[in-house]
Amino acid sequence: MRILLVHNPKAGSKKHEGENLIKALEKRGHEAIYESSKRKRIAKALKKNIDLVLVAGGDGTVGKVANRLVAAN
């Protein structure tokens, strides 16, 4: 499965760093694409051929991604 991980690097603990999350997904056989929620490229990343959007962050990160998903459709 091709997964877009949108991650807020300021949220959570050190064990939830983007690199660790990507490794965990890849270890389970997924192709993972990383995008920081702090960058302005989420809308562009959502246009890629992906099967699942995974959001790692707080309410603000989830809201930001949800708004861009709605706008993309």
C-alpha positions as CSV (number, residue, x, y, z in Angstrom):
1,M,0.0,0.0,0.0
2,R,1.3,3.5,-0.8
3,I,0.8,5.7,2.2
4,L,1.3,9.5,2.5
5,L,2.4,10.3,6.1
6,V,1.7,13.9,7.0
7,H,3.6,14.5,10.2
8,N,3.8,17.4,12.7
9,P,7.5,17.1,13.9
10,K,6.7,19.3,16.9
11,A,4.0,16.9,18.2
12,G,4.5,13.9,20.4
13,S,7.7,12.4,21.7
14,K,11.1,11.5,20.2
15,K,9.9,8.0,19.4
16,H,7.3,9.5,17.1
17,E,9.8,11.2,14.8
18,G,9.0,11.1,11.1
19,E,11.9,8.8,10.4
20,N,10.8,6.2,12.9
21,L,7.2,6.3,11.6
22,I,8.4,5.8,8.0
23,K,10.6,2.9,9.1
24,A,7.7,1.3,10.9
25,L,5.4,1.5,7.8
26,E,8.1,0.3,5.5
27,K,8.9,-2.6,7.8
28,R,5.3,-3.8,7.3
29,G,5.7,-3.7,3.5
30,H,4.2,-0.3,2.7
31,E,5.6,2.4,0.5
32,A,5.7,5.5,2.6
33,I,5.9,9.1,1.4
34,Y,6.7,11.7,4.1
35,E,5.5,15.3,4.2
36,S,5.9,17.6,7.2
37,S,2.8,19.5,8.2
38,K,5.1,22.5,8.6
39,R,5.6,22.8,4.9
40,K,3.3,24.3,2.3
41,R,3.4,21.1,0.1
42,I,0.6,19.1,1.6
43,A,-1.8,19.9,-1.3
44,K,0.7,18.9,-3.9
45,A,1.5,15.6,-2.0
46,L,-2.2,14.8,-1.9
47,K,-2.3,14.8,-5.7
48,K,0.1,11.9,-5.8
49,N,-1.1,8.4,-6.5
50,I,-1.7,7.2,-2.9
51,D,-3.9,4.6,-1.2
52,L,-4.0,6.1,2.3
53,V,-3.4,9.4,4.1
54,L,-2.0,8.9,7.6
55,V,-1.8,12.0,9.8
56,A,0.5,12.1,12.8
57,G,0.0,15.2,14.9
58,G,-2.7,17.0,16.9
59,D,-6.0,18.5,16.1
60,G,-4.5,21.3,14.0
61,T,-2.6,18.9,11.8
62,V,-5.6,16.7,11.3
63,G,-7.7,19.8,10.5
64,K,-5.2,21.1,8.0
65,V,-5.0,17.8,6.1
66,A,-8.8,17.4,6.2
67,N,-9.3,20.8,4.7
68,R,-6.8,20.1,1.9
69,L,-8.5,16.8,1.2
70,V,-11.9,18.4,0.8
71,A,-10.4,21.2,-1.4
72,A,-8.8,18.6,-3.6
73,N,-12.1,16.9,-4.4
